[in-house]
Amino acid sequence: MLPLLSDEMLLEAYHHALRLQLERDFLILLQAEIERRKLKLPDDLAV
């Protein structure tokens, strides 16, 4: 889905999306990619 984004940048984007209270659909898109890559969210980012 988002192959050009590094894992670190993906997690950072998710963090900022939460902080900025961006649209739920965007958060779901980021979460799906995080899960697809089998990344672990830091405890402070887990929702």
Secondary structure, DSSP 8 states (H G I E B T S, - for coil): --TTS-HHHHHHHHHHHHHTT--HHHHHHHHHHHHHTT----TTT--
